[in-house]
Amino acid sequence: MKNKNLLLVGHISGNTGYNIHTRNFYKAVGKQFNSTELDLSKGTDAIKKELFNYLGKYGNSQNNVTIMISYGRYFTFFNNLPGFNIGYTTFGSTIIPKEWLEPLKIPNKIWTTTGWNKQILIENGFKAKQIDVVPEGVNTEIFNPNKNSIPALDQIPGFKFLNIGKWEKRKCTKELIIAFDQEFHSEKDVYLVLSVNNTFMKNFSVSEEINKLSLKSPEKILVLNSISNDIIVSLYNSCDAFLFPSRSEGWGLPITEAMACGLPVVATNYSGPTEFITEENCYLLDYQLEDIKDLYFNWTDFGTGKWAQPDMEQLKFYMRYIYENRDEAIKKGKFARQQMVEKWNWQNAANIALKLIAQYE
């Protein structure tokens, strides 16, 4: 490995799941190995210049190893690129988009984040020997229950459930809000805190979307807009439990962040998160598979395949159970925190990756 020239490619800047994955994974890899980063967020001209400089320095050396974290359709980047090339991707459907299929054949290896993703790739025609699993992680020093909370939330007495993420059908955002309202509309001092948005929808308004739901107690929904990354830890630490009844995830980054902060978590027992959620560290939601009828990510053919319809009655049961059995829920959250520290940190992910690269020699 010491003689390898490692090029790390991806959209490093930004706040999407892919951005956070790319940035933290490459930082962890860089701690153990001299590497060059190529940030696709910088624009075409800057990318061409930096790639030209990299190839000018290392030429056509067979010691070149390139890792690219991105959507599968962008792996055409590897065309005619010398060395050993690894396309690292994740997704949330049981059918790989048609526009991904040919580009996914270009790299020497495909990395994906979970065993569930690997199985989906196999079911879509890719050979098992071509695919390796390299998990994502969480920074357990940053996401830590001992960090500060948000004073404004602390001043509101009561039990606070939290949901963070994109407002969309895939995340079951509306269904979650309705389930909470049905279960706790008459309960005093119980709140659902939301930090959600959808920047892909023009003129999207969380408050307007909530108004459309005709809730019995809309005042119990506390919306925090524009939460920056530097205080998101404080948001986790201001709440008592985390709810994530998603239909499908490639990994489930907010789940690992909540667990690292020691929160009891309710999550759908399907897709990417099954890599790390168990009955011991999470309250698992049952589900039924259903056809994906809505396009998401604005891709022409990503509205195909299946995803989960989580059991909303079970979600209400778990919310009530956590609210009434807080000591048990706290213990589960502490155990989840321990597992994140021991098994699911970014350095662990980097170690798995570097070990695999050494085996490819």
N, C-alpha and C positions, 0 to 999 in steps of 0.2 A: 504493500500500500504506500510506502514512503516514496516510491518512484512514480506514483500516479499523479497525473494532472487533472484535478477535479474541477469541472465547470458546472455550476449550479444555476439553472435557468428557471424563471417563473415570474409571475406577477407578485413581486416582493412587497411593493407598497400597496396600501389599501386596507380595508377592514372586513372583507368578505371571509368566509371560512377558508377558501383557497389561499387568500393573502396571508392570513394568520398562520395557517399550516406551513406555507412556504417560508415565511420569515423566521419562524421559530425552529423549524427543522434544519434549515440551512445554518442558522446560528449555532445550533448544537453540533452539527457536522464540522463546522469551521473551528470549533474548539479542539478537535482532535487531528485536523488535517489542513494543510495549506490549500486553499481553494480560491476560485474566482467566481464571483456572482454576476449574473446577467439579468437585470431587472427589466422584464418586458413592459412594465408600466411606463418606462421612460420615452417610448415612442420609437418609430422605425429607424430614423437617422442615427440616434444614439445607440440603438441595438446593433446596427450594422457596423458602426465604428468600433464598439467594444468587442464584438465578435471578430472583426478583422484584426484587432490588436492581439487578441488571445491566440488566434490561429497563426499570426505572425511570430509570436513568441514560441509556440509549441509545435507549429507546423502540422505535419501529418503523423505525428507520433502515435504509435499504437498504445502508448501509456495514457492517452487521453480517455477519461471517463466523464460522460455528460449525464447529469440527472435533470430532467425537466418535469416540474410539477405543474400540471395544467389539465384542461379538458382534452379528452382524447383526440378531438379533431385537429388540434394544433401540433400533433406530433409529426406533421410534415416538416417541421423544423429540422428533423434529423436527416432529411435527405442529403446524401453526399457529405455528411459530417463524419470526419475520421474518428476512429477509436471505438470504444464500447459505449453504447447509448442505452439509457434507461428512461422509459416513459412512466411517470408516477401519477396515478389518477384515482379518482373516486367518483361515485355516482349514486343515484337513488332509485333507479327503476330496474325491473327484471329483464328489460330488453335494452341492449346497448344501441344508442342512436346510429342510424345507417351512416351518417356522416363521420362517425368515429371509426368504423370498422377497418377501412383500408389504412388510415394513419396509425392505428394501433398495431399494425403488422410491421411497421418500419423499425422501431427500436429493437435492440437485441433482447431486452427483457422488459416485461411490464411489472411495475410495482403497484400494488393497491393497498388500501388501508386496513382491510378486514378480511377474515375468512369468508364472510357473506359476499363481499364484492368479488373475491376470487371465484367462488362457486357460480356467480352470475356470469362472469367472463367465460368460464368453462361451458356453461349451458348455452352461451352464444357463439360457440365454435372455437374458442381459443384453447390451446393445449395447456394442461396443468403445469408442465415443465417450463413453460414460458413465463409463468406468473409466480411472483413471490409476494408475501405479505409483509409490509413495513407499517406499523401502526403510527397514528398520530400521538400526540401527548398533551400535557398541560404543564405550565410553569407553576409548580407548587410553592415556590417562594413568593411569587406575586399573588397567586390565588391562595390566600391563607386566611383562616378564620380569625387570626390575631390582628389583621389589618383594620383600619378605621371603618366605621359605618358612616351613613349620611345623616347628619343631625336633624334635618327637616323630616326625614322618615321616622327617626327615633322619637320625635316629639308627638307622633300619632300613635296613641296606645292601641294595642291589639295584636292579633296574629296576622302575619302577612305571608301570603303565597306569592311566588314570583314566576313570571315568564319573560324570557328574553329571546329575541330573534326576529326573523322576518315575518311580517303579517302576510300570510298566504294560505291557500287551501292545504298545501303539503304540511304545514305546521299545525293545522287544526286550530288556528287562532280563534275564529268565531265560535267554534264548538266548545273550546275551553272556557271562554268567557260566559257563554250561555249555561254551561254545566255549573260553573261557580255560582252564578246568579241563582240558579234553581236550588242549589244546595244551601246557600248561606244568605239569601236575601233578607231573611228575618232575624239573622244572627247579629248580635251586637259585637262590634270591635273585631270583625274579621274582614280582611281586605285582599284583593288581588292586585298586585303591583305589576304593571306592564312596561317594558322597555322594548317596543316593537315599532317597525316601520316597513315601508316598501319603497325604496328609492327608484325601483324600476317602473313604478306606476306614476304617471303624470298627475300632479295635483292631488296626490294621495293624502288623506287626513285621517289619523287614528280616531279623533273625536267624532268625526262624521260617520265613520264605520261603526263605532260603538252606538251612536244614536240610532242607526238603522236596526239595531237588535231589539229595541223596545224592552230593555231590561226592567225588572221590578225595582232594583236598587242600584242604579248606575253610579251613585255616589261612592259605592264600595270599590269601584274600579279606579285605581290611582295610576295615571299615565305619566311617565317620565320621558320627555322627548330629548333627543340629542345628547344621550349619555356618552361622554368621551371614554376612551379606553383606560385612561388613567384613574377614573373613578368607578369603573364598572365593578371592580372588586368590592368597593364600599357598598355598592348596591346589593350584591350577594349577601354581604355581612349585615345588611339592614333588614333582611327578611328571614323567615322561619322555615320555609320549605320551597322546593323548586318543582315546577310542573312543566313537562315536556311531552305532550301526547302527539308526537309527530307521526305522520303517515309513513315517512321514509327518510333516512339519513345515510349519507356516505360514511360519516363518522359520528357526529353528535357532539361538537365542541362545547356548546353551553352546558351539556350534562357533565362533562369532565371538569369544567370550571366550577360549577355548583358543588360537585362532590369534593373538589380540592378545598373549597371553602367550608366543608363540613356540613352542608345542607342535606337533609333527607330529600330524595328525588323520586318523583313518579314519572316513568317513561314507558313508551311503547316497546314491548319485547320483540322487536323486529328490526331487520336490516343492520346497518353498521354498528349501532350501539351494543348489539348482542356480543360484540367482541369483548366488552368490559362490564356490562351490567349483569347482575345476578340477583337471585332472591336474597342473598346476604347483604348486598350493598344498595339495593334499589327496590322500590315498589313497582312491580312489573304489570303493565297493562296487557290484557289479552286483546286479540284483534281478529278480524276477518279480512282476507285478501279481496280486493276489488280492482276492477279495471281502472286505469288512469284515463280519465276522459277530458282532462284539462291540460293544455300545454303549459309548461312552466320553463323558466329561463329564456322564454321567447325563442325557443328553437323549433324548427319546422317539424321535427319528428320525435321530440322527446315526450310527447303525450301518449306514448305507447307503453305497454307492459302493465304490471300490477304494482300496487302498494297496499299498505295496511289501512283498515278502518278501525281505529282503536275503540275499545269498549268505553263509552262515555259514562255509562251507569257505574262501571267499576272505577272510573276516575272520580266520580262523586263519592263513592264508598271510601276510596283511599284518602281523599281530602278530609272527609269527616274523621276517618280513623287516625290520621296524623294529628289533626286538631285535638282529638280527645285522648290520644296516647302519646303525648309529647316526649316523655322520657325515653320510650322505646324508639321513637323517630330520631331523637338526638343521637342515640347509640348507633343507629344504622348510618347516620350521617358521619359520625366519627370514624366508623369502620371504612366507609367509602373514601374518606380523606386519607386514611392509612394506605389503602390500596393505590390511590393515585400517586402518593409519595413513593411507594415501593416499586410499582410496576408500570405506571403509565405516564412517566415524565418524558420530556423531549430528549434527554440524554439517552434514555433507554431506547427510544426510537432510532437515534443516531447510531448507537452501538449495533443494533440489529442490521442497519443499512450497511455499515462499514464491514461487518462480518460477511455479509452476502457478497459485497464487492470483492473481498479477498478470495472468496470461493470461486468467483468467476474467472480467476486467472488461469 
